[in-house]
Amino acid sequence: MNTGFGKRRSPARKVFSVILTVIIVLIIIAAAFFGILTIAEYRPASSEALIPEGTSSAALSAGSTFTVMTWNIGYGALDETTDFFMDGGSMVLTASEEQIHQNLDGMLKEIQEVNPDILLLQEVDRDSSRSRHIDEKAFFQSALTNHQSTYALNYKAAFVPYPLPPLGKVDAGLLTFSRYPLVSSTRIQLPVPFSWPLRIVNLKRCLDIERIPVDNSDKELVLMNLHLEAYDSGEGKLAQTNMLREYLQAEQEKGNFVIAGGDFNQIFSHIDSSAYPVLADRWQPGQIDADDLGPNWQCIMDPSVPSCRSLDQPYAGADHENFQYYLIDGFIVSDNLVVKGFHTADLQFANSDHNPLIMEVFLPED
């Protein structure tokens, strides 16, 4: 008999229908989410002019000695009390706002004591969740008023959705200071080793190239601030290092004085790192073959003090004798400059997971 009612669906069919609906909704939400991130992806040009900020009145001339300092500041949030999930630790947002301010104050105090003529900083945040949206660029610029500075973005993501809790918004870059006038500043995009979707929330690493005139000379002092690839499978480091070498060699052929410095995330092949063996299951840095650069370059690292520590565990309270250390921060210097001395300041990673490297350089007369 036809009662006028449709057939009743079985309970199993109802459950299947609900599950299917939920799956479809989740797929739509995920597609929309990644679509928005893709549209918002930071896509820098291969070369972009940077505008120097501030003023500097010192002149660089032949016969001068100047100080260069490089420091990866760990965005002010990777002090001795922290670990980090990418290195095998558990922390994501690693420090409170008060803690970050204390770390920035501690690093600024060290910088002011060294009083470098040239300062190369990496991992400087402007508006990132991981550094509680503190404008670290403005913090250093407001204190180092006798230097010109430039800022080159290398990590900009509207939202990094991993891990849990997520890393969130990131806005970070390279900050370069010079006591000497900057006549030209350029951001050069380096190869990105990641494909979609990892690419959209990953770093867009670069070279920050600065040009300083040398009085009574047609030559320039060329600075390159850098932070090369860390967490790729190796191809990214190689491609970025090869591009760096091309820029170094081009400046050398012009007869310019050249210094490239920063966090290479690699060790130079001739540096004795036997004091810092890589322990099991720890991050492994790459290696730059110094011979590939040719005979006209000096590759500078200080093996007497580690420049970086592992973030698989906090440094405070750990066994420092059996801790994982690295030598990955350094300088590449053209041989027409005389390196008078260099050292890594042993700060025991109090305010950053890196120690700063300081170098004294003499610019000889023709």
C-alpha positions in Angstrom: 0.0 0.0 0.0 1.3 3.4 -0.9 1.1 5.6 2.3 2.4 8.7 0.7 5.7 8.6 2.6 9.1 8.0 1.1 11.3 5.2 2.2 13.0 5.6 5.5 16.8 5.7 5.4 18.6 3.1 7.5 20.7 4.4 10.6 23.9 3.3 8.8 23.0 5.4 5.8 22.3 8.4 7.9 25.7 8.1 9.7 27.4 7.8 6.3 25.6 10.9 5.0 26.6 12.9 8.0 30.3 11.8 7.8 30.4 12.6 4.0 28.9 16.0 4.6 31.5 16.7 7.3 34.3 15.6 5.0 33.1 17.8 2.2 32.8 20.8 4.5 36.3 20.2 5.9 37.7 20.0 2.3 36.0 23.2 1.4 37.4 25.0 4.5 40.9 23.6 3.9 40.8 24.6 0.2 39.6 28.1 1.1 42.3 28.4 3.9 45.2 27.4 1.6 43.7 29.5 -1.2 43.8 32.6 1.0 47.4 31.8 2.1 48.4 31.3 -1.5 46.9 34.6 -2.6 48.6 36.3 0.4 52.0 34.6 -0.3 55.0 36.9 -0.1 56.4 37.0 -3.6 59.5 39.2 -3.8 61.1 40.3 -7.1 64.5 38.9 -8.0 66.0 42.3 -7.2 64.5 45.1 -5.2 66.0 48.4 -4.2 66.1 49.1 -0.4 65.9 52.6 1.0 68.4 53.3 3.8 67.1 54.9 7.0 68.8 57.3 9.3 72.0 59.2 8.8 75.7 58.5 9.0 78.6 61.0 8.6 81.7 58.9 9.0 83.9 58.5 5.9 85.7 55.3 4.9 89.1 55.7 3.4 92.2 53.7 2.6 94.3 53.1 5.7 91.2 52.7 7.9 90.5 50.0 10.4 86.8 49.1 11.1 84.8 46.6 13.1 82.2 44.3 11.7 79.8 42.4 13.9 77.3 39.7 12.9 74.6 38.2 15.1 71.5 36.1 14.6 69.4 37.4 17.4 66.8 34.6 17.3 64.0 37.1 17.1 64.6 37.9 20.7 62.7 34.8 21.9 65.3 32.0 21.8 67.3 32.7 25.0 68.9 30.1 27.4 65.5 29.0 28.8 64.0 27.9 25.6 63.9 25.0 23.1 62.2 25.0 19.7 60.0 22.4 17.9 62.0 22.5 14.6 65.1 21.4 16.5 63.4 18.6 18.4 62.2 20.6 21.3 58.6 21.2 22.3 58.1 25.0 22.4 56.5 27.0 19.6 55.9 30.5 21.1 58.9 30.4 23.3 59.0 33.7 25.3 56.8 36.2 27.0 56.7 39.9 26.0 58.7 40.8 29.1 61.2 38.1 28.4 61.7 39.3 24.8 62.2 42.9 26.0 64.9 41.6 28.4 66.6 39.7 25.7 66.6 42.7 23.3 68.0 44.9 26.1 70.8 42.4 26.8 71.8 42.1 23.1 71.7 45.9 22.6 74.0 46.3 25.6 76.5 43.9 24.0 76.3 45.7 20.7 76.9 49.1 22.3 79.9 47.8 24.1 81.4 46.4 20.9 80.4 49.6 19.1 80.8 48.1 15.6 81.1 50.3 12.5 79.1 47.7 10.6 76.5 45.4 12.1 74.7 42.5 10.4 71.7 41.2 12.2 69.5 38.2 11.3 66.1 37.1 12.4 64.9 40.5 13.3 61.1 40.6 13.6 58.8 43.6 13.0 55.3 42.2 13.6 55.3 38.4 14.4 53.3 36.3 16.8 56.5 34.5 17.9 58.0 37.7 19.2 54.7 39.1 20.6 54.4 41.6 17.7 57.3 43.7 19.1 58.9 45.9 16.4 62.5 44.8 16.9 63.7 46.7 13.8 62.5 50.0 15.4 64.0 49.0 18.7 67.5 48.7 17.3 67.1 51.7 15.0 66.1 54.0 17.8 69.2 53.0 19.8 71.8 53.0 17.0 71.2 56.5 15.8 74.7 57.2 14.4 74.3 54.5 11.8 72.3 54.2 8.6 70.3 51.0 8.3 68.4 48.9 5.8 65.9 46.1 6.3 65.4 43.2 3.9 62.4 41.0 4.4 63.1 37.3 4.2 60.1 35.7 6.1 56.6 37.1 5.7 53.5 34.9 6.2 50.0 35.9 7.1 49.7 32.7 9.2 51.9 29.7 9.7 49.4 26.9 10.6 51.7 24.4 12.1 52.4 22.9 14.7 49.9 23.1 17.6 49.7 25.8 18.8 50.5 27.3 15.4 53.4 29.7 14.8 51.0 32.3 13.5 51.9 35.5 11.7 55.6 36.1 10.8 57.2 39.3 9.6 61.0 39.1 9.8 64.2 40.0 8.0 67.8 41.1 7.9 68.8 44.4 9.5 72.1 46.0 8.4 73.7 49.0 10.1 76.6 51.1 8.8 78.5 54.0 10.4 79.4 54.9 6.8 77.0 56.3 4.2 75.2 53.7 2.1 75.1 54.7 -1.5 73.2 51.7 -2.8 71.1 49.0 -1.1 69.6 46.0 -2.8 67.6 42.9 -1.8 68.6 39.9 -4.0 66.2 36.9 -3.9 67.9 33.5 -3.3 66.5 30.2 -4.7 63.6 28.8 -2.7 63.9 25.0 -2.3 60.3 24.4 -1.2 57.3 23.7 -3.4 53.6 24.4 -2.8 52.1 24.3 -0.1 55.2 24.5 2.1 56.6 27.4 0.0 53.7 29.7 0.9 54.5 29.8 4.6 58.3 29.4 4.4 61.2 31.8 4.2 62.1 33.7 1.1 65.8 34.0 1.9 67.8 36.8 0.3 71.1 38.7 0.2 71.0 42.3 1.6 73.8 44.0 -0.5 75.1 47.4 0.6 77.6 49.6 -1.1 79.8 52.0 0.8 82.1 54.5 -1.1 85.8 54.5 -0.4 87.2 58.1 -0.3 89.5 59.0 -3.1 88.9 55.7 -4.9 86.7 54.3 -7.6 86.3 51.1 -5.5 83.5 50.3 -3.0 83.2 48.3 0.1 80.4 45.8 -0.6 78.6 44.2 2.3 76.3 41.1 2.0 74.1 40.3 5.0 72.7 36.8 4.7 70.9 33.9 6.4 71.0 30.8 4.3 68.8 27.7 4.3 68.5 25.6 7.4 65.8 22.9 7.2 66.0 21.7 3.5 67.4 18.4 2.3 70.6 20.1 1.0 69.7 21.3 -2.5 68.6 24.7 -1.2 71.8 25.3 0.7 73.8 24.4 -2.4 71.8 26.6 -4.7 71.9 29.6 -2.4 75.7 29.2 -1.8 76.3 29.0 -5.5 74.4 32.2 -6.1 76.3 33.9 -3.3 79.5 32.8 -4.9 78.5 34.3 -8.2 77.8 37.7 -6.5 81.1 37.5 -4.6 83.1 36.8 -7.8 81.4 39.5 -9.7 82.4 42.1 -7.1 85.9 40.7 -6.9 86.3 41.1 -10.7 85.4 44.8 -10.3 88.2 45.2 -7.7 85.8 46.0 -4.9 86.4 45.2 -1.2 83.8 42.6 -0.2 82.5 41.2 3.1 79.7 38.6 3.2 78.6 37.8 6.8 75.8 36.2 8.7 74.3 32.8 9.5 75.4 30.4 6.8 73.8 27.4 8.5 76.9 25.6 7.2 80.5 25.3 8.2 83.5 26.2 6.1 85.4 23.0 5.0 88.8 24.1 6.5 87.4 24.8 9.9 88.2 22.3 12.6 84.9 21.4 14.2 86.1 18.3 16.1 85.2 20.0 19.4 81.6 20.1 18.4 80.6 16.6 17.0 77.1 16.2 15.8 75.3 13.9 18.2 72.7 11.3 17.2 69.4 12.6 16.0 70.5 16.2 16.0 70.3 18.7 13.1 73.2 18.4 10.7 74.7 21.7 9.2 75.9 21.7 5.6 79.4 22.4 4.5 80.8 25.1 2.2 83.9 24.0 0.3 86.3 26.9 0.7 88.2 25.8 -2.3 85.2 26.3 -4.5 85.4 30.0 -3.8 88.9 30.2 -5.2 92.1 31.5 -3.8 91.0 35.2 -3.4 88.8 34.7 -0.4 89.2 34.4 3.4 86.6 32.3 5.2 86.3 33.3 8.8 84.9 31.3 11.7 86.1 31.1 15.3 86.4 27.4 16.3 87.4 28.3 19.9 83.8 29.3 20.8 80.6 27.8 19.3 78.5 30.3 17.4 75.2 28.4 17.8 73.6 25.9 20.1 70.9 23.3 19.5 67.4 24.1 20.5 66.4 20.5 21.2 66.5 21.5 24.9 66.9 24.6 27.0 70.5 25.6 27.7 69.9 26.8 31.3 70.3 23.8 33.6 71.5 21.5 30.9 74.8 19.4 30.8 76.9 21.9 28.9 79.8 19.4 28.5 77.6 17.2 26.4 75.5 19.8 24.7 75.1 20.1 20.9 77.0 23.1 19.5 77.6 24.4 16.0 79.9 26.6 14.0 77.7 28.2 11.4 78.1 32.0 11.7 81.0 33.6 9.9 82.4 35.9 7.2 83.7 35.6 3.7 86.2 38.4 3.0 88.0 39.4 -0.2 91.8 39.1 0.0 92.3 42.8 -0.8 91.2 43.4 2.8 93.4 42.5 5.8 91.6 40.7 8.6 93.5 41.9 11.8 91.5 39.7 14.2 88.2 38.0 15.0 86.5 36.3 17.8 83.2 34.9 18.9 81.9 36.5 22.1 81.1 33.7 24.5 77.8 35.0 25.9 76.6 31.5 27.0 73.5 32.0 24.8 71.9 34.1 27.5 69.7 36.1 25.1 69.9 34.2 21.8 70.7 30.7 20.5 73.6 32.3 18.7 76.8 34.1 19.9 78.0 37.2 18.0 81.1 37.1 15.8 83.3 40.3 15.8 86.0 41.0 13.2 88.6 43.8 12.8 89.4 44.7 9.2 92.0 47.0 7.7 91.5 48.6 4.3 94.9 49.0 2.8 96.2 51.8 0.7 96.9 51.1 -3.0 
